Amino acid sequence: MGQIMFGYFAETDSHHLASPEDWWTMVMGGGTRGTIDKLDPVDREQVKSLCLEFLTANHIRALDSDVLYAIARK
């Protein structure tokens, strides 16, 4: 067996939301769109509506987008 080299590092970041609707733009423009697209139109609209209500009611102006990268080489 060969030696395995492994490393990792973290990045912290956040995405500013000018308005709650920015969240939906990010959802539909990113990797989570596939999950949303599997919903029927009524459920999709309910998810959107409930989440936008939550963001608005809780005055959320940014989303954390921390990432942990791992690299391995054999």
PDB file of N, H, CA, C and O in Angstrom:
ATOM      1  N   MET A   1       0.841  -1.189   0.000  1.00  0.00           N
ATOM      2  CA  MET A   1       0.000   0.000   0.000  1.00  0.00           C
ATOM      3  C   MET A   1       0.879   1.242   0.000  1.00  0.00           C
ATOM      4  O   MET A   1       1.906   1.303   0.675  1.00  0.00           O
ATOM      5  N   GLY A   2       0.452   2.215  -0.764  1.00  0.00           N
ATOM      6  H   GLY A   2      -0.383   2.166  -1.312  1.00  0.00           H
ATOM      7  CA  GLY A   2       1.185   3.467  -0.814  1.00  0.00           C
ATOM      8  C   GLY A   2       0.751   4.421   0.280  1.00  0.00           C
ATOM      9  O   GLY A   2      -0.279   4.246   0.931  1.00  0.00           O
ATOM     10  N   GLN A   3       1.571   5.427   0.454  1.00  0.00           N
ATOM     11  H   GLN A   3       2.407   5.570  -0.075  1.00  0.00           H
ATOM     12  CA  GLN A   3       1.264   6.442   1.460  1.00  0.00           C
ATOM     13  C   GLN A   3       0.180   7.375   0.918  1.00  0.00           C
ATOM     14  O   GLN A   3       0.191   7.734  -0.259  1.00  0.00           O
ATOM     15  N   ILE A   4      -0.741   7.756   1.775  1.00  0.00           N
ATOM     16  H   ILE A   4      -0.750   7.464   2.732  1.00  0.00           H
ATOM     17  CA  ILE A   4      -1.801   8.678   1.387  1.00  0.00           C
ATOM     18  C   ILE A   4      -1.515  10.029   2.032  1.00  0.00           C
ATOM     19  O   ILE A   4      -1.351  10.129   3.248  1.00  0.00           O
ATOM     20  N   MET A   5      -1.459  11.064   1.201  1.00  0.00           N
ATOM     21  H   MET A   5      -1.593  10.982   0.214  1.00  0.00           H
ATOM     22  CA  MET A   5      -1.279  12.438   1.675  1.00  0.00           C
ATOM     23  C   MET A   5      -2.670  13.056   1.778  1.00  0.00           C
ATOM     24  O   MET A   5      -3.483  12.927   0.863  1.00  0.00           O
ATOM     25  N   PHE A   6      -2.933  13.718   2.882  1.00  0.00           N
ATOM     26  H   PHE A   6      -2.273  13.822   3.625  1.00  0.00           H
ATOM     27  CA  PHE A   6      -4.257  14.276   3.109  1.00  0.00           C
ATOM     28  C   PHE A   6      -4.117  15.661   3.713  1.00  0.00           C
ATOM     29  O   PHE A   6      -3.261  15.892   4.568  1.00  0.00           O
ATOM     30  N   GLY A   7      -4.945  16.565   3.274  1.00  0.00           N
ATOM     31  H   GLY A   7      -5.640  16.378   2.580  1.00  0.00           H
ATOM     32  CA  GLY A   7      -4.970  17.903   3.845  1.00  0.00           C
ATOM     33  C   GLY A   7      -6.365  18.488   3.740  1.00  0.00           C
ATOM     34  O   GLY A   7      -7.194  18.018   2.961  1.00  0.00           O
ATOM     35  N   TYR A   8      -6.610  19.500   4.521  1.00  0.00           N
ATOM     36  H   TYR A   8      -5.937  19.882   5.154  1.00  0.00           H
ATOM     37  CA  TYR A   8      -7.902  20.172   4.434  1.00  0.00           C
ATOM     38  C   TYR A   8      -7.743  21.623   4.845  1.00  0.00           C
ATOM     39  O   TYR A   8      -6.806  21.983   5.558  1.00  0.00           O
ATOM     40  N   PHE A   9      -8.659  22.441   4.392  1.00  0.00           N
ATOM     41  H   PHE A   9      -9.420  22.149   3.813  1.00  0.00           H
ATOM     42  CA  PHE A   9      -8.699  23.827   4.824  1.00  0.00           C
ATOM     43  C   PHE A   9     -10.135  24.329   4.728  1.00  0.00           C
ATOM     44  O   PHE A   9     -10.956  23.806   3.973  1.00  0.00           O
ATOM     45  N   ALA A  10     -10.401  25.343   5.505  1.00  0.00           N
ATOM     46  H   ALA A  10      -9.735  25.768   6.117  1.00  0.00           H
ATOM     47  CA  ALA A  10     -11.758  25.894   5.565  1.00  0.00           C
ATOM     48  C   ALA A  10     -11.758  27.327   5.055  1.00  0.00           C
ATOM     49  O   ALA A  10     -10.776  28.055   5.196  1.00  0.00           O
ATOM     50  N   GLU A  11     -12.855  27.707   4.472  1.00  0.00           N
ATOM     51  H   GLU A  11     -13.653  27.116   4.358  1.00  0.00           H
ATOM     52  CA  GLU A  11     -13.089  29.093   4.081  1.00  0.00           C
ATOM     53  C   GLU A  11     -14.428  29.517   4.666  1.00  0.00           C
ATOM     54  O   GLU A  11     -15.414  28.783   4.593  1.00  0.00           O
ATOM     55  N   THR A  12     -14.446  30.690   5.236  1.00  0.00           N
ATOM     56  H   THR A  12     -13.646  31.286   5.295  1.00  0.00           H
ATOM     57  CA  THR A  12     -15.709  31.233   5.727  1.00  0.00           C
ATOM     58  C   THR A  12     -16.104  32.402   4.833  1.00  0.00           C
ATOM     59  O   THR A  12     -15.265  33.204   4.423  1.00  0.00           O
ATOM     60  N   ASP A  13     -17.359  32.475   4.550  1.00  0.00           N
ATOM     61  H   ASP A  13     -18.040  31.823   4.883  1.00  0.00           H
ATOM     62  CA  ASP A  13     -17.866  33.537   3.689  1.00  0.00           C
ATOM     63  C   ASP A  13     -19.352  33.693   3.963  1.00  0.00           C
ATOM     64  O   ASP A  13     -19.965  32.858   4.628  1.00  0.00           O
ATOM     65  N   SER A  14     -19.909  34.747   3.455  1.00  0.00           N
ATOM     66  H   SER A  14     -19.411  35.425   2.915  1.00  0.00           H
ATOM     67  CA  SER A  14     -21.351  34.929   3.540  1.00  0.00           C
ATOM     68  C   SER A  14     -21.818  35.657   2.288  1.00  0.00           C
ATOM     69  O   SER A  14     -21.043  36.341   1.620  1.00  0.00           O
ATOM     70  N   HIS A  15     -23.074  35.497   1.994  1.00  0.00           N
ATOM     71  H   HIS A  15     -23.704  34.942   2.537  1.00  0.00           H
ATOM     72  CA  HIS A  15     -23.690  36.155   0.849  1.00  0.00           C
ATOM     73  C   HIS A  15     -24.696  37.172   1.369  1.00  0.00           C
ATOM     74  O   HIS A  15     -25.647  36.828   2.071  1.00  0.00           O
ATOM     75  N   HIS A  16     -24.469  38.424   1.012  1.00  0.00           N
ATOM     76  H   HIS A  16     -23.697  38.704   0.442  1.00  0.00           H
ATOM     77  CA  HIS A  16     -25.378  39.499   1.407  1.00  0.00           C
ATOM     78  C   HIS A  16     -26.696  39.358   0.650  1.00  0.00           C
ATOM     79  O   HIS A  16     -26.708  39.039  -0.539  1.00  0.00           O
ATOM     80  N   LEU A  17     -27.784  39.593   1.337  1.00  0.00           N
ATOM     81  H   LEU A  17     -27.774  39.852   2.303  1.00  0.00           H
ATOM     82  CA  LEU A  17     -29.105  39.604   0.712  1.00  0.00           C
ATOM     83  C   LEU A  17     -29.617  41.042   0.703  1.00  0.00           C
ATOM     84  O   LEU A  17     -29.923  41.604   1.755  1.00  0.00           O
ATOM     85  N   ALA A  18     -29.709  41.631  -0.483  1.00  0.00           N
ATOM     86  H   ALA A  18     -29.460  41.175  -1.337  1.00  0.00           H
ATOM     87  CA  ALA A  18     -30.277  42.977  -0.579  1.00  0.00           C
ATOM     88  C   ALA A  18     -31.763  42.940  -0.234  1.00  0.00           C
ATOM     89  O   ALA A  18     -32.324  43.911   0.275  1.00  0.00           O
ATOM     90  N   SER A  19     -32.383  41.805  -0.520  1.00  0.00           N
ATOM     91  H   SER A  19     -31.927  41.017  -0.933  1.00  0.00           H
ATOM     92  CA  SER A  19     -33.782  41.579  -0.165  1.00  0.00           C
ATOM     93  C   SER A  19     -33.972  40.075  -0.001  1.00  0.00           C
ATOM     94  O   SER A  19     -33.146  39.300  -0.484  1.00  0.00           O
ATOM     95  N   PRO A  20     -35.031  39.649   0.663  1.00  0.00           N
ATOM     96  CA  PRO A  20     -35.263  38.207   0.801  1.00  0.00           C
ATOM     97  C   PRO A  20     -35.342  37.483  -0.546  1.00  0.00           C
ATOM     98  O   PRO A  20     -34.965  36.315  -0.642  1.00  0.00           O
ATOM     99  N   GLU A  21     -35.826  38.164  -1.579  1.00  0.00           N
ATOM    100  H   GLU A  21     -36.133  39.112  -1.501  1.00  0.00           H
ATOM    101  CA  GLU A  21     -35.944  37.542  -2.896  1.00  0.00           C
ATOM    102  C   GLU A  21     -34.589  37.135  -3.469  1.00  0.00           C
ATOM    103  O   GLU A  21     -34.531  36.264  -4.337  1.00  0.00           O
ATOM    104  N   ASP A  22     -33.500  37.747  -3.003  1.00  0.00           N
ATOM    105  H   ASP A  22     -33.548  38.454  -2.297  1.00  0.00           H
ATOM    106  CA  ASP A  22     -32.155  37.337  -3.439  1.00  0.00           C
ATOM    107  C   ASP A  22     -31.899  35.870  -3.102  1.00  0.00           C
ATOM    108  O   ASP A  22     -31.200  35.169  -3.833  1.00  0.00           O
ATOM    109  N   TRP A  23     -32.471  35.415  -1.987  1.00  0.00           N
ATOM    110  H   TRP A  23     -33.039  35.985  -1.393  1.00  0.00           H
ATOM    111  CA  TRP A  23     -32.308  34.009  -1.601  1.00  0.00           C
ATOM    112  C   TRP A  23     -32.852  33.095  -2.689  1.00  0.00           C
ATOM    113  O   TRP A  23     -32.192  32.127  -3.070  1.00  0.00           O
ATOM    114  N   TRP A  24     -34.039  33.387  -3.189  1.00  0.00           N
ATOM    115  H   TRP A  24     -34.575  34.172  -2.880  1.00  0.00           H
ATOM    116  CA  TRP A  24     -34.648  32.534  -4.212  1.00  0.00           C
ATOM    117  C   TRP A  24     -33.806  32.542  -5.492  1.00  0.00           C
ATOM    118  O   TRP A  24     -33.665  31.510  -6.147  1.00  0.00           O
ATOM    119  N   THR A  25     -33.257  33.683  -5.841  1.00  0.00           N
ATOM    120  H   THR A  25     -33.372  34.522  -5.308  1.00  0.00           H
ATOM    121  CA  THR A  25     -32.370  33.768  -7.007  1.00  0.00           C
ATOM    122  C   THR A  25     -31.170  32.851  -6.823  1.00  0.00           C
ATOM    123  O   THR A  25     -30.759  32.176  -7.767  1.00  0.00           O
ATOM    124  N   MET A  26     -30.602  32.816  -5.617  1.00  0.00           N
ATOM    125  H   MET A  26     -30.936  33.364  -4.851  1.00  0.00           H
ATOM    126  CA  MET A  26     -29.460  31.935  -5.352  1.00  0.00           C
ATOM    127  C   MET A  26     -29.872  30.468  -5.396  1.00  0.00           C
ATOM    128  O   MET A  26     -29.138  29.635  -5.928  1.00  0.00           O
ATOM    129  N   VAL A  27     -31.031  30.147  -4.844  1.00  0.00           N
ATOM    130  H   VAL A  27     -31.627  30.824  -4.412  1.00  0.00           H
ATOM    131  CA  VAL A  27     -31.516  28.759  -4.860  1.00  0.00           C
ATOM    132  C   VAL A  27     -31.691  28.278  -6.296  1.00  0.00           C
ATOM    133  O   VAL A  27     -31.258  27.180  -6.646  1.00  0.00           O
ATOM    134  N   MET A  28     -32.321  29.095  -7.117  1.00  0.00           N
ATOM    135  H   MET A  28     -32.673  29.987  -6.833  1.00  0.00           H
ATOM    136  CA  MET A  28     -32.624  28.678  -8.486  1.00  0.00           C
ATOM    137  C   MET A  28     -31.412  28.766  -9.410  1.00  0.00           C
ATOM    138  O   MET A  28     -31.439  28.237 -10.521  1.00  0.00           O
ATOM    139  N   GLY A  29     -30.354  29.427  -8.957  1.00  0.00           N
ATOM    140  H   GLY A  29     -30.332  29.857  -8.054  1.00  0.00           H
ATOM    141  CA  GLY A  29     -29.153  29.544  -9.780  1.00  0.00           C
ATOM    142  C   GLY A  29     -28.020  28.653  -9.315  1.00  0.00           C
ATOM    143  O   GLY A  29     -26.917  28.722  -9.858  1.00  0.00           O
ATOM    144  N   GLY A  30     -28.271  27.818  -8.321  1.00  0.00           N
ATOM    145  H   GLY A  30     -29.167  27.762  -7.880  1.00  0.00           H
ATOM    146  CA  GLY A  30     -27.204  26.993  -7.759  1.00  0.00           C
ATOM    147  C   GLY A  30     -27.538  25.515  -7.764  1.00  0.00           C
ATOM    148  O   GLY A  30     -28.471  25.064  -8.428  1.00  0.00           O
ATOM    149  N   GLY A  31     -26.756  24.784  -7.010  1.00  0.00           N
ATOM    150  H   GLY A  31     -25.998  25.150  -6.471  1.00  0.00           H
ATOM    151  CA  GLY A  31     -26.873  23.336  -6.967  1.00  0.00           C
ATOM    152  C   GLY A  31     -28.147  22.814  -6.334  1.00  0.00           C
ATOM    153  O   GLY A  31     -28.489  21.643  -6.499  1.00  0.00           O
ATOM    154  N   THR A  32     -28.852  23.673  -5.609  1.00  0.00           N
ATOM    155  H   THR A  32     -28.574  24.624  -5.475  1.00  0.00           H
ATOM    156  CA  THR A  32     -30.091  23.220  -4.976  1.00  0.00           C
ATOM    157  C   THR A  32     -31.290  23.266  -5.919  1.00  0.00           C
ATOM    158  O   THR A  32     -32.373  22.794  -5.575  1.00  0.00           O
ATOM    159  N   ARG A  33     -31.096  23.831  -7.098  1.00  0.00           N
ATOM    160  H   ARG A  33     -30.216  24.215  -7.377  1.00  0.00           H
ATOM    161  CA  ARG A  33     -32.214  23.938  -8.040  1.00  0.00           C
ATOM    162  C   ARG A  33     -32.778  22.560  -8.403  1.00  0.00           C
ATOM    163  O   ARG A  33     -33.990  22.414  -8.567  1.00  0.00           O
ATOM    164  N   GLY A  34     -31.924  21.565  -8.528  1.00  0.00           N
ATOM    165  H   GLY A  34     -30.940  21.683  -8.394  1.00  0.00           H
ATOM    166  CA  GLY A  34     -32.386  20.230  -8.877  1.00  0.00           C
ATOM    167  C   GLY A  34     -33.401  19.694  -7.892  1.00  0.00           C
ATOM    168  O   GLY A  34     -34.360  19.027  -8.279  1.00  0.00           O
ATOM    169  N   THR A  35     -33.193  19.983  -6.625  1.00  0.00           N
ATOM    170  H   THR A  35     -32.414  20.525  -6.311  1.00  0.00           H
ATOM    171  CA  THR A  35     -34.143  19.548  -5.599  1.00  0.00           C
ATOM    172  C   THR A  35     -35.464  20.294  -5.746  1.00  0.00           C
ATOM    173  O   THR A  35     -36.535  19.691  -5.678  1.00  0.00           O
ATOM    174  N   ILE A  36     -35.385  21.592  -5.947  1.00  0.00           N
ATOM    175  H   ILE A  36     -34.515  22.081  -6.002  1.00  0.00           H
ATOM    176  CA  ILE A  36     -36.589  22.411  -6.107  1.00  0.00           C
ATOM    177  C   ILE A  36     -37.363  21.990  -7.356  1.00  0.00           C
ATOM    178  O   ILE A  36     -38.592  21.927  -7.338  1.00  0.00           O
ATOM    179  N   ASP A  37     -36.642  21.704  -8.432  1.00  0.00           N
ATOM    180  H   ASP A  37     -35.644  21.755  -8.446  1.00  0.00           H
ATOM    181  CA  ASP A  37     -37.296  21.309  -9.688  1.00  0.00           C
ATOM    182  C   ASP A  37     -38.066  20.001  -9.572  1.00  0.00           C
ATOM    183  O   ASP A  37     -38.964  19.746 -10.374  1.00  0.00           O
ATOM    184  N   LYS A  38     -37.737  19.178  -8.603  1.00  0.00           N
ATOM    185  H   LYS A  38     -37.008  19.386  -7.951  1.00  0.00           H
ATOM    186  CA  LYS A  38     -38.454  17.911  -8.412  1.00  0.00           C
ATOM    187  C   LYS A  38     -39.814  18.103  -7.741  1.00  0.00           C
ATOM    188  O   LYS A  38     -40.647  17.196  -7.747  1.00  0.00           O
ATOM    189  N   LEU A  39     -40.032  19.271  -7.171  1.00  0.00           N
ATOM    190  H   LEU A  39     -39.356  20.007  -7.166  1.00  0.00           H
ATOM    191  CA  LEU A  39     -41.320  19.551  -6.525  1.00  0.00           C
ATOM    192  C   LEU A  39     -42.364  19.912  -7.575  1.00  0.00           C
ATOM    193  O   LEU A  39     -42.040  20.461  -8.629  1.00  0.00           O
ATOM    194  N   ASP A  40     -43.618  19.599  -7.275  1.00  0.00           N
ATOM    195  H   ASP A  40     -43.882  19.153  -6.420  1.00  0.00           H
ATOM    196  CA  ASP A  40     -44.668  20.060  -8.192  1.00  0.00           C
ATOM    197  C   ASP A  40     -44.839  21.568  -7.980  1.00  0.00           C
ATOM    198  O   ASP A  40     -44.436  22.088  -6.939  1.00  0.00           O
ATOM    199  N   PRO A  41     -45.427  22.274  -8.941  1.00  0.00           N
ATOM    200  CA  PRO A  41     -45.512  23.738  -8.861  1.00  0.00           C
ATOM    201  C   PRO A  41     -46.149  24.271  -7.578  1.00  0.00           C
ATOM    202  O   PRO A  41     -45.707  25.297  -7.060  1.00  0.00           O
ATOM    203  N   VAL A  42     -47.159  23.609  -7.063  1.00  0.00           N
ATOM    204  H   VAL A  42     -47.517  22.776  -7.483  1.00  0.00           H
ATOM    205  CA  VAL A  42     -47.812  24.076  -5.832  1.00  0.00           C
ATOM    206  C   VAL A  42     -46.854  23.967  -4.648  1.00  0.00           C
ATOM    207  O   VAL A  42     -46.733  24.908  -3.863  1.00  0.00           O
ATOM    208  N   ASP A  43     -46.176  22.836  -4.514  1.00  0.00           N
ATOM    209  H   ASP A  43     -46.275  22.072  -5.151  1.00  0.00           H
ATOM    210  CA  ASP A  43     -45.217  22.660  -3.418  1.00  0.00           C
ATOM    211  C   ASP A  43     -44.036  23.611  -3.562  1.00  0.00           C
ATOM    212  O   ASP A  43     -43.557  24.163  -2.571  1.00  0.00           O
ATOM    213  N   ARG A  44     -43.568  23.804  -4.782  1.00  0.00           N
ATOM    214  H   ARG A  44     -43.957  23.356  -5.587  1.00  0.00           H
ATOM    215  CA  ARG A  44     -42.449  24.724  -5.031  1.00  0.00           C
ATOM    216  C   ARG A  44     -42.810  26.126  -4.567  1.00  0.00           C
ATOM    217  O   ARG A  44     -42.008  26.787  -3.907  1.00  0.00           O
ATOM    218  N   GLU A  45     -43.995  26.580  -4.900  1.00  0.00           N
ATOM    219  H   GLU A  45     -44.647  26.043  -5.436  1.00  0.00           H
ATOM    220  CA  GLU A  45     -44.428  27.916  -4.495  1.00  0.00           C
ATOM    221  C   GLU A  45     -44.592  28.000  -2.986  1.00  0.00           C
ATOM    222  O   GLU A  45     -44.315  29.042  -2.394  1.00  0.00           O
ATOM    223  N   GLN A  46     -45.039  26.919  -2.354  1.00  0.00           N
ATOM    224  H   GLN A  46     -45.264  26.072  -2.835  1.00  0.00           H
ATOM    225  CA  GLN A  46     -45.184  26.914  -0.896  1.00  0.00           C
ATOM    226  C   GLN A  46     -43.818  27.004  -0.216  1.00  0.00           C
ATOM    227  O   GLN A  46     -43.658  27.746   0.753  1.00  0.00           O
ATOM    228  N   VAL A  47     -42.836  26.256  -0.715  1.00  0.00           N
ATOM    229  H   VAL A  47     -42.966  25.653  -1.502  1.00  0.00           H
ATOM    230  CA  VAL A  47     -41.480  26.329  -0.155  1.00  0.00           C
ATOM    231  C   VAL A  47     -40.943  27.746  -0.295  1.00  0.00           C
ATOM    232  O   VAL A  47     -40.411  28.315   0.659  1.00  0.00           O
ATOM    233  N   LYS A  48     -41.083  28.305  -1.477  1.00  0.00           N
ATOM    234  H   LYS A  48     -41.515  27.843  -2.252  1.00  0.00           H
ATOM    235  CA  LYS A  48     -40.602  29.672  -1.717  1.00  0.00           C
ATOM    236  C   LYS A  48     -41.273  30.652  -0.764  1.00  0.00           C
ATOM    237  O   LYS A  48     -40.600  31.454  -0.117  1.00  0.00           O
ATOM    238  N   SER A  49     -42.583  30.588  -0.679  1.00  0.00           N
ATOM    239  H   SER A  49     -43.130  29.936  -1.204  1.00  0.00           H
ATOM    240  CA  SER A  49     -43.339  31.513   0.153  1.00  0.00           C
ATOM    241  C   SER A  49     -42.974  31.394   1.630  1.00  0.00           C
ATOM    242  O   SER A  49     -42.742  32.403   2.295  1.00  0.00           O
ATOM    243  N   LEU A  50     -42.924  30.170   2.145  1.00  0.00           N
ATOM    244  H   LEU A  50     -43.113  29.350   1.605  1.00  0.00           H
ATOM    245  CA  LEU A  50     -42.585  29.969   3.558  1.00  0.00           C
ATOM    246  C   LEU A  50     -41.173  30.449   3.881  1.00  0.00           C
ATOM    247  O   LEU A  50     -40.946  31.064   4.923  1.00  0.00           O
ATOM    248  N   CYS A  51     -40.242  30.172   3.001  1.00  0.00           N
ATOM    249  H   CYS A  51     -40.427  29.672   2.155  1.00  0.00           H
ATOM    250  CA  CYS A  51     -38.859  30.597   3.245  1.00  0.00           C
ATOM    251  C   CYS A  51     -38.719  32.112   3.169  1.00  0.00           C
ATOM    252  O   CYS A  51     -38.026  32.713   3.990  1.00  0.00           O
ATOM    253  N   LEU A  52     -39.370  32.734   2.192  1.00  0.00           N
ATOM    254  H   LEU A  52     -39.933  32.247   1.525  1.00  0.00           H
ATOM    255  CA  LEU A  52     -39.312  34.194   2.101  1.00  0.00           C
ATOM    256  C   LEU A  52     -39.963  34.842   3.318  1.00  0.00           C
ATOM    257  O   LEU A  52     -39.475  35.859   3.811  1.00  0.00           O
ATOM    258  N   GLU A  53     -41.047  34.271   3.801  1.00  0.00           N
ATOM    259  H   GLU A  53     -41.444  33.445   3.400  1.00  0.00           H
ATOM    260  CA  GLU A  53     -41.681  34.775   5.024  1.00  0.00           C
ATOM    261  C   GLU A  53     -40.730  34.661   6.209  1.00  0.00           C
ATOM    262  O   GLU A  53     -40.636  35.585   7.017  1.00  0.00           O
ATOM    263  N   PHE A  54     -40.025  33.534   6.320  1.00  0.00           N
ATOM    264  H   PHE A  54     -40.102  32.784   5.664  1.00  0.00           H
ATOM    265  CA  PHE A  54     -39.070  33.332   7.416  1.00  0.00           C
ATOM    266  C   PHE A  54     -37.935  34.351   7.343  1.00  0.00           C
ATOM    267  O   PHE A  54     -37.580  34.964   8.349  1.00  0.00           O
ATOM    268  N   LEU A  55     -37.369  34.530   6.151  1.00  0.00           N
ATOM    269  H   LEU A  55     -37.658  34.031   5.333  1.00  0.00           H
ATOM    270  CA  LEU A  55     -36.273  35.488   5.978  1.00  0.00           C
ATOM    271  C   LEU A  55     -36.719  36.896   6.346  1.00  0.00           C
ATOM    272  O   LEU A  55     -35.985  37.634   7.004  1.00  0.00           O
ATOM    273  N   THR A  56     -37.915  37.264   5.926  1.00  0.00           N
ATOM    274  H   THR A  56     -38.511  36.665   5.392  1.00  0.00           H
ATOM    275  CA  THR A  56     -38.441  38.600   6.211  1.00  0.00           C
ATOM    276  C   THR A  56     -38.726  38.770   7.700  1.00  0.00           C
ATOM    277  O   THR A  56     -38.309  39.762   8.298  1.00  0.00           O
ATOM    278  N   ALA A  57     -39.422  37.829   8.298  1.00  0.00           N
ATOM    279  H   ALA A  57     -39.761  37.023   7.813  1.00  0.00           H
ATOM    280  CA  ALA A  57     -39.805  37.931   9.713  1.00  0.00           C
ATOM    281  C   ALA A  57     -38.600  37.967  10.636  1.00  0.00           C
ATOM    282  O   ALA A  57     -38.649  38.593  11.695  1.00  0.00           O
ATOM    283  N   ASN A  58     -37.518  37.303  10.245  1.00  0.00           N
ATOM    284  H   ASN A  58     -37.479  36.795   9.384  1.00  0.00           H
ATOM    285  CA  ASN A  58     -36.325  37.225  11.086  1.00  0.00           C
ATOM    286  C   ASN A  58     -35.229  38.201  10.669  1.00  0.00           C
ATOM    287  O   ASN A  58     -34.109  38.136  11.174  1.00  0.00           O
ATOM    288  N   HIS A  59     -35.550  39.095   9.756  1.00  0.00           N
ATOM    289  H   HIS A  59     -36.460  39.148   9.345  1.00  0.00           H
ATOM    290  CA  HIS A  59     -34.632  40.154   9.313  1.00  0.00           C
ATOM    291  C   HIS A  59     -33.272  39.600   8.895  1.00  0.00           C
ATOM    292  O   HIS A  59     -32.233  40.162   9.240  1.00  0.00           O
ATOM    293  N   ILE A  60     -33.286  38.513   8.161  1.00  0.00           N
ATOM    294  H   ILE A  60     -34.131  38.056   7.881  1.00  0.00           H
ATOM    295  CA  ILE A  60     -32.042  37.885   7.714  1.00  0.00           C
ATOM    296  C   ILE A  60     -31.520  38.644   6.506  1.00  0.00           C
ATOM    297  O   ILE A  60     -32.213  38.791   5.499  1.00  0.00           O
ATOM    298  N   ARG A  61     -30.287  39.124   6.622  1.00  0.00           N
ATOM    299  H   ARG A  61     -29.724  39.005   7.440  1.00  0.00           H
ATOM    300  CA  ARG A  61     -29.682  39.950   5.578  1.00  0.00           C
ATOM    301  C   ARG A  61     -28.454  39.314   4.949  1.00  0.00           C
ATOM    302  O   ARG A  61     -27.868  39.872   4.021  1.00  0.00           O
ATOM    303  N   ALA A  62     -28.059  38.141   5.454  1.00  0.00           N
ATOM    304  H   ALA A  62     -28.535  37.688   6.208  1.00  0.00           H
ATOM    305  CA  ALA A  62     -26.894  37.447   4.893  1.00  0.00           C
ATOM    306  C   ALA A  62     -27.023  35.958   5.177  1.00  0.00           C
ATOM    307  O   ALA A  62     -27.646  35.544   6.155  1.00  0.00           O
ATOM    308  N   LEU A  63     -26.423  35.168   4.305  1.00  0.00           N
ATOM    309  H   LEU A  63     -25.917  35.504   3.511  1.00  0.00           H
ATOM    310  CA  LEU A  63     -26.398  33.716   4.476  1.00  0.00           C
ATOM    311  C   LEU A  63     -24.956  33.261   4.602  1.00  0.00           C
ATOM    312  O   LEU A  63     -24.123  33.610   3.766  1.00  0.00           O
ATOM    313  N   ASP A  64     -24.652  32.491   5.628  1.00  0.00           N
ATOM    314  H   ASP A  64     -25.329  32.207   6.307  1.00  0.00           H
ATOM    315  CA  ASP A  64     -23.317  31.915   5.763  1.00  0.00           C
ATOM    316  C   ASP A  64     -23.113  30.883   4.666  1.00  0.00           C
ATOM    317  O   ASP A  64     -24.019  30.121   4.331  1.00  0.00           O
ATOM    318  N   SER A  65     -21.909  30.872   4.116  1.00  0.00           N
ATOM    319  H   SER A  65     -21.172  31.491   4.388  1.00  0.00           H
ATOM    320  CA  SER A  65     -21.601  29.885   3.065  1.00  0.00           C
ATOM    321  C   SER A  65     -20.212  29.302   3.306  1.00  0.00           C
ATOM    322  O   SER A  65     -19.360  29.293   2.418  1.00  0.00           O
ATOM    323  N   ASP A  66     -20.005  28.819   4.525  1.00  0.00           N
ATOM    324  H   ASP A  66     -20.697  28.826   5.247  1.00  0.00           H
ATOM    325  CA  ASP A  66     -18.719  28.232   4.895  1.00  0.00           C
ATOM    326  C   ASP A  66     -18.492  26.936   4.120  1.00  0.00           C
ATOM    327  O   ASP A  66     -19.429  26.197   3.820  1.00  0.00           O
ATOM    328  N   VAL A  67     -17.222  26.682   3.806  1.00  0.00           N
ATOM    329  H   VAL A  67     -16.461  27.283   4.050  1.00  0.00           H
ATOM    330  CA  VAL A  67     -16.856  25.499   3.028  1.00  0.00           C
ATOM    331  C   VAL A  67     -15.652  24.833   3.685  1.00  0.00           C
ATOM    332  O   VAL A  67     -14.750  25.516   4.170  1.00  0.00           O
ATOM    333  N   LEU A  68     -15.638  23.509   3.701  1.00  0.00           N
ATOM    334  H   LEU A  68     -16.371  22.954   3.306  1.00  0.00           H
ATOM    335  CA  LEU A  68     -14.489  22.738   4.151  1.00  0.00           C
ATOM    336  C   LEU A  68     -14.004  21.915   2.963  1.00  0.00           C
ATOM    337  O   LEU A  68     -14.713  21.042   2.463  1.00  0.00           O
ATOM    338  N   TYR A  69     -12.781  22.208   2.522  1.00  0.00           N
ATOM    339  H   TYR A  69     -12.204  22.917   2.928  1.00  0.00           H
ATOM    340  CA  TYR A  69     -12.187  21.493   1.399  1.00  0.00           C
ATOM    341  C   TYR A  69     -11.265  20.404   1.925  1.00  0.00           C
ATOM    342  O   TYR A  69     -10.537  20.623   2.894  1.00  0.00           O
ATOM    343  N   ALA A  70     -11.287  19.251   1.307  1.00  0.00           N
ATOM    344  H   ALA A  70     -11.878  19.073   0.520  1.00  0.00           H
ATOM    345  CA  ALA A  70     -10.378  18.158   1.655  1.00  0.00           C
ATOM    346  C   ALA A  70      -9.673  17.703   0.383  1.00  0.00           C
ATOM    347  O   ALA A  70     -10.283  17.600  -0.681  1.00  0.00           O
ATOM    348  N   ILE A  71      -8.382  17.435   0.514  1.00  0.00           N
ATOM    349  H   ILE A  71      -7.887  17.519   1.379  1.00  0.00           H
ATOM    350  CA  ILE A  71      -7.572  16.993  -0.619  1.00  0.00           C
ATOM    351  C   ILE A  71      -6.800  15.755  -0.190  1.00  0.00           C
ATOM    352  O   ILE A  71      -6.145  15.754   0.853  1.00  0.00           O
ATOM    353  N   ALA A  72      -6.876  14.715  -0.986  1.00  0.00           N
ATOM    354  H   ALA A  72      -7.407  14.716  -1.833  1.00  0.00           H
ATOM    355  CA  ALA A  72      -6.136  13.484  -0.695  1.00  0.00           C
ATOM    356  C   ALA A  72      -5.404  13.048  -1.960  1.00  0.00           C
ATOM    357  O   ALA A  72      -5.909  13.196  -3.073  1.00  0.00           O
ATOM    358  N   ARG A  73      -4.227  12.519  -1.766  1.00  0.00           N
ATOM    359  H   ARG A  73      -3.817  12.399  -0.862  1.00  0.00           H
ATOM    360  CA  ARG A  73      -3.438  12.031  -2.890  1.00  0.00           C
ATOM    361  C   ARG A  73      -2.783  10.724  -2.484  1.00  0.00           C
ATOM    362  O   ARG A  73      -2.205  10.618  -1.402  1.00  0.00           O
ATOM    363  N   LYS A  74      -2.874   9.743  -3.345  1.00  0.00           N
ATOM    364  H   LYS A  74      -3.343   9.830  -4.224  1.00  0.00           H
ATOM    365  CA  LYS A  74      -2.279   8.446  -3.051  1.00  0.00           C
ATOM    366  C   LYS A  74      -1.049   8.254  -3.903  1.00  0.00           C
ATOM    367  O   LYS A  74      -0.390   7.218  -3.812  1.00  0.00           O
TER     368      LYS A  74
END
